[in-house]
């Protein structure tokens, strides 16, 4: 598998980790999920991120999940989230993932970082821990991780670490940050860097117009992300916004803190891709009322986008 570079672009789906109802890892659903992402045209998949319930896996399970996705992916690039409390665990998962054929790894800041020096110092040590030859993605998600990166701090991290090839931007509000980073590149103070955006896709329409390279998030219709990215790059502004607007109520519903993963897994189960919507404990469950609301939202999206016309079904085939 080719390694990740600053030229990476397009849509990288953030994959949930499928579990059986009893909490065991569901390998068959991992295979179906990987195949699905490839079939709809994703350029890559990121596994063991926040959406992937990585903290609920032990080290052996994390390696099992990462390697399963990598081996199944064939031509898609796989990025493995390796964030961990200690650098030894981070290094071990990074090396094993790359040995299996991953394209790169993603590192998020631990929540205790507060000052700019603490932030830049941490990522310098993290890069040293995994080694200079592993390309890595810097995750900027202050809404969840509570660590705030200024554009200048991002620039310093990237310039200090040649192997940092991508920023996963998930700040909100974050549009001006994107413009500032691209301005740094125009004035030569920031080297080439792929920027993919997450945060559920809530601002993908305008983020594309601010010059990002694509999307990296876990919305249950990655086809929508792919279409918005491609329409935006083709200059078809109204078409991109019209399609995005049709999905926005469901995107918003999915992005509820705590409940969002349950919603995403429920939709992926309805789509026949994963066998169960279960999360490993502790985790939220989706109520009958919430399911009815999601079904209503799907019916409304389907008026514009027929891919959301999902017929009720119990689960994917075992």
C-alpha positions as CSV (number, residue, x, y, z in Angstrom):
1,X,0.0,0.0,0.0
2,X,1.2,3.5,-0.8
3,X,2.0,5.8,2.1
4,X,0.0,8.9,2.8
5,X,1.4,12.1,1.3
6,X,0.5,15.8,1.5
7,X,-1.3,15.3,-1.9
8,X,-3.9,13.1,-0.3
9,X,-7.4,14.3,-1.3
10,X,-11.0,13.1,-1.7
11,X,-13.1,11.3,0.9
12,X,-11.8,9.2,3.7
13,X,-14.6,7.6,5.7
14,X,-14.3,7.3,9.4
15,X,-15.2,3.8,10.2
16,X,-17.1,2.7,13.3
17,X,-15.9,-0.6,14.9
18,X,-18.7,-3.2,14.5
19,X,-19.6,-5.3,17.5
20,X,-21.9,-8.2,18.1
21,X,-24.7,-7.5,20.6
22,X,-22.5,-9.1,23.3
23,X,-19.6,-6.8,22.7
24,X,-17.4,-9.1,20.7
25,X,-15.7,-7.6,17.6
26,X,-17.7,-8.5,14.5
27,X,-15.1,-9.4,11.8
28,X,-17.7,-10.2,9.1
29,X,-19.2,-6.7,9.5
30,X,-15.7,-5.2,9.3
31,X,-15.3,-6.9,5.9
32,X,-18.7,-5.7,4.7
33,X,-18.1,-2.2,5.9
34,X,-14.7,-2.1,4.1
35,X,-16.2,-3.4,0.9
36,X,-19.0,-0.9,1.1
37,X,-16.6,2.1,1.4
38,X,-14.7,0.8,-1.6
39,X,-17.8,0.2,-3.7
40,X,-19.1,3.7,-3.2
41,X,-15.8,5.3,-4.1
42,X,-14.1,6.3,-0.9
43,X,-10.4,7.2,-1.4
44,X,-9.6,5.8,2.1
45,X,-10.8,4.8,5.5
46,X,-9.7,5.9,8.9
47,X,-10.1,3.4,11.7
48,X,-9.8,3.5,15.5
49,X,-10.7,7.1,15.7
50,X,-13.1,8.7,18.2
51,X,-16.0,7.2,16.2
52,X,-14.3,3.8,16.3
53,X,-14.6,3.4,20.1
54,X,-10.8,2.9,20.2
55,X,-10.5,3.5,24.0
56,X,-12.8,0.5,24.6
57,X,-10.4,-1.9,22.9
58,X,-7.4,-3.4,24.5
59,X,-4.1,-3.4,22.6
60,X,-4.5,-6.8,21.0
61,X,-8.0,-5.9,19.9
62,X,-7.0,-2.6,18.4
63,X,-4.3,-4.4,16.4
64,X,-6.9,-7.0,15.3
65,X,-9.3,-4.4,14.1
66,X,-6.7,-2.3,12.3
67,X,-5.1,-5.2,10.5
68,X,-8.5,-6.6,9.5
69,X,-9.5,-3.3,7.8
70,X,-6.0,-2.9,6.2
71,X,-6.0,-6.4,4.7
72,X,-9.5,-6.1,3.4
73,X,-9.1,-2.6,1.9
74,X,-7.0,-3.6,-1.2
75,X,-6.6,-0.3,-3.1
76,X,-8.0,2.1,-0.5
77,X,-5.6,3.8,1.9
78,X,-6.2,3.0,5.5
79,X,-5.2,5.5,8.3
80,X,-5.1,4.0,11.8
81,X,-5.8,6.1,14.9
82,X,-3.0,5.4,17.3
83,X,-3.7,7.9,20.1
84,X,-2.8,6.4,23.4
85,X,-2.0,7.6,27.0
86,X,1.6,6.3,26.6
87,X,4.0,6.5,23.7
88,X,4.9,2.8,23.9
89,X,1.4,1.7,23.1
90,X,1.2,4.3,20.3
91,X,4.4,3.2,18.8
92,X,3.5,-0.5,18.9
93,X,0.1,0.0,17.1
94,X,1.7,2.4,14.6
95,X,4.4,-0.1,13.7
96,X,2.1,-3.1,13.5
97,X,-0.4,-1.2,11.4
98,X,2.2,0.0,8.9
99,X,3.7,-3.5,8.7
100,X,0.3,-4.7,7.7
101,X,0.0,-2.1,4.9
102,X,-1.6,1.0,6.4
103,X,-1.0,4.3,4.6
104,X,-0.4,6.3,7.8
105,X,-1.5,6.9,11.3
106,X,-3.5,9.6,13.1
107,X,-2.6,11.2,16.4
108,X,-4.9,13.3,18.6
109,X,-3.8,15.4,21.5
110,X,-4.4,14.2,25.1
111,X,-7.0,16.5,26.9
112,X,-4.5,17.8,29.5
113,X,-2.5,19.9,27.0
114,X,-3.2,23.6,27.5
115,X,-0.3,25.9,26.5
116,X,1.2,26.2,23.0
117,X,4.5,24.9,24.2
118,X,2.8,21.8,25.8
119,X,1.0,21.1,22.5
120,X,4.0,21.5,20.2
121,X,6.2,19.6,22.7
122,X,3.8,16.7,22.8
123,X,3.6,16.2,19.1
124,X,7.4,16.4,18.7
125,X,7.7,13.6,21.2
126,X,4.9,11.6,19.5
127,X,6.6,11.9,16.1
128,X,9.9,10.7,17.7
129,X,8.0,7.8,19.3
130,X,6.5,6.4,16.1
131,X,9.6,7.2,14.0
132,X,10.4,9.6,11.2
133,X,9.3,7.2,8.4
134,X,5.6,6.9,9.3
135,X,3.4,9.6,7.8
136,X,0.9,10.9,10.3
137,X,-2.3,13.0,10.5
138,X,-2.7,15.7,13.1
139,X,-6.2,15.7,14.5
140,X,-7.6,19.1,15.6
141,X,-11.0,18.5,17.3
142,X,-11.3,20.9,20.3
143,X,-15.0,20.4,20.7
144,X,-14.3,16.8,21.9
145,X,-10.7,16.8,22.9
146,X,-10.7,20.3,24.6
147,X,-7.3,21.2,23.2
148,X,-7.2,24.4,21.2
149,X,-4.8,24.7,18.3
150,X,-4.1,28.2,16.8
151,X,-3.1,28.3,13.2
152,X,0.4,29.3,14.3
153,X,0.6,26.2,16.5
154,X,-0.5,24.0,13.7
155,X,2.1,25.6,11.4
156,X,4.9,25.0,14.0
157,X,3.9,21.3,14.5
158,X,3.8,20.7,10.8
159,X,7.1,22.5,10.1
160,X,8.8,20.7,12.9
161,X,7.7,17.3,11.7
162,X,8.3,16.5,8.0
163,X,6.3,13.3,8.4
164,X,3.1,15.2,9.4
165,X,1.4,15.1,6.0
166,X,-2.2,15.9,6.8
167,X,-4.4,17.9,9.1
168,X,-7.8,16.6,10.1
169,X,-9.6,19.8,10.8
170,X,-12.7,19.6,13.1
171,X,-12.8,23.0,14.7
172,X,-16.0,24.9,15.0
173,X,-16.1,27.7,14.1
174,X,-13.2,26.9,11.9
175,X,-13.7,28.4,8.5
176,X,-11.3,31.4,9.2
177,X,-8.7,29.0,10.5
178,X,-8.8,27.1,7.2
179,X,-8.3,30.4,5.3
180,X,-5.4,31.4,7.6
181,X,-3.6,28.0,7.0
182,X,-4.0,28.3,3.2
183,X,-2.7,31.9,3.4
184,X,0.4,30.5,5.3
185,X,1.0,28.2,2.4
186,X,0.6,31.1,-0.2
187,X,3.2,33.2,1.7
188,X,5.6,30.2,2.0
189,X,5.6,29.9,5.7
190,X,3.7,26.5,5.7
191,X,4.8,23.6,3.5
192,X,2.3,21.6,1.4
193,X,-0.3,19.9,3.7
194,X,-3.4,17.9,3.0
195,X,-6.4,19.2,4.9
196,X,-9.4,17.0,5.3
197,X,-12.4,18.0,7.4
198,X,-14.6,16.1,9.9
199,X,-17.0,17.3,12.6
200,X,-19.7,15.1,11.1
201,X,-19.6,17.0,7.8
202,X,-21.6,19.9,9.3
203,X,-19.7,22.6,7.4
204,X,-18.4,20.6,4.4
205,X,-20.1,22.8,1.9
206,X,-18.3,25.9,2.9
207,X,-15.1,24.1,4.0
208,X,-14.6,23.0,0.4
209,X,-14.9,26.6,-0.7
210,X,-12.2,27.6,1.8
211,X,-9.8,25.3,0.0
212,X,-9.8,22.0,1.8
213,X,-8.8,18.8,0.0
214,X,-11.8,16.7,1.0
215,X,-13.7,15.1,3.9
216,X,-12.8,12.7,6.6
217,X,-15.8,11.9,8.8
218,X,-18.3,9.2,9.6
219,X,-21.6,10.2,8.2
220,X,-23.6,7.1,7.4
221,X,-23.9,8.2,3.7
222,X,-20.3,8.6,2.6
223,X,-21.7,8.9,-0.9
224,X,-23.0,12.3,0.0
225,X,-19.6,13.4,1.2
226,X,-18.0,12.1,-2.0
227,X,-20.6,13.9,-4.1
228,X,-20.2,17.2,-2.3
229,X,-16.4,17.1,-2.6
230,X,-16.6,16.3,-6.3
231,X,-19.3,18.8,-7.1
232,X,-17.4,21.5,-5.2
233,X,-14.1,20.7,-7.0
234,X,-16.0,20.8,-10.3
235,X,-17.2,24.3,-9.5
236,X,-20.9,23.2,-9.3
237,X,-21.6,25.3,-6.3
238,X,-25.4,25.2,-6.3
239,X,-25.6,21.5,-7.0
240,X,-23.2,20.8,-4.1
241,X,-25.2,23.0,-1.7
242,X,-28.6,21.6,-2.8
243,X,-27.5,18.0,-2.2
244,X,-25.8,18.9,1.1
245,X,-28.9,20.8,2.3
246,X,-31.1,17.8,1.7
247,X,-28.9,15.7,4.0
248,X,-28.2,18.4,6.6
249,X,-31.0,17.6,9.0
250,X,-29.8,14.0,9.3
251,X,-26.1,15.1,9.5
252,X,-27.2,17.4,12.4
253,X,-29.1,14.7,14.1
254,X,-26.1,12.3,13.8
255,X,-23.8,14.9,15.3
256,X,-25.4,14.9,18.8
257,X,-22.8,14.3,21.4
258,X,-23.1,10.9,22.9
259,X,-26.1,9.8,20.8
260,X,-24.5,10.3,17.4
261,X,-22.7,7.0,17.2
262,X,-25.8,5.1,18.0
263,X,-27.6,6.9,15.2
264,X,-24.8,6.2,12.7
265,X,-24.7,2.5,13.6
266,X,-28.5,2.3,13.4
267,X,-28.4,3.7,9.8
268,X,-25.5,1.5,8.8
269,X,-27.5,-1.5,10.1
270,X,-30.6,-0.4,8.2
271,X,-28.4,-0.2,5.1
272,X,-27.4,-3.9,5.6
273,X,-23.7,-3.1,6.1
274,X,-23.2,-4.0,9.8
275,X,-25.1,-6.7,11.6
276,X,-25.7,-4.9,14.8
277,X,-25.9,-1.3,16.0
278,X,-24.4,-2.2,19.3
279,X,-21.7,-0.2,21.0
280,X,-19.3,-1.7,23.4
281,X,-20.1,-0.7,27.0
282,X,-20.2,2.0,28.2
283,X,-22.2,3.3,25.3
284,X,-25.5,4.9,24.3
285,X,-28.4,2.9,23.0
286,X,-30.9,4.2,20.5
287,X,-34.5,4.3,21.7
288,X,-37.6,3.5,19.7
289,X,-38.5,7.2,19.6
290,X,-35.1,8.1,18.2
291,X,-35.3,5.3,15.6
292,X,-38.6,6.7,14.5
293,X,-37.1,10.2,14.2
294,X,-34.2,8.9,12.2
295,X,-36.6,6.9,9.9
296,X,-38.6,10.1,9.3
297,X,-35.4,12.1,8.5
298,X,-34.4,9.3,6.1
299,X,-37.7,9.6,4.3
300,X,-37.3,13.3,3.9
301,X,-33.7,12.9,2.6
302,X,-35.0,10.3,0.1
303,X,-37.3,12.9,-1.5
304,X,-34.1,14.4,-3.0
305,X,-31.6,11.5,-2.7
306,X,-33.0,8.1,-3.4
307,X,-30.1,6.4,-1.7
308,X,-31.7,7.3,1.6
309,X,-34.9,5.3,0.7
310,X,-34.2,2.4,3.1
311,X,-36.6,-0.4,3.6
312,X,-36.9,-1.7,7.1
313,X,-34.8,-4.7,7.8
314,X,-33.6,-6.4,11.0
315,X,-29.9,-6.7,10.3
316,X,-27.3,-7.7,7.8
317,X,-26.9,-11.3,7.0
318,X,-24.6,-13.2,9.4
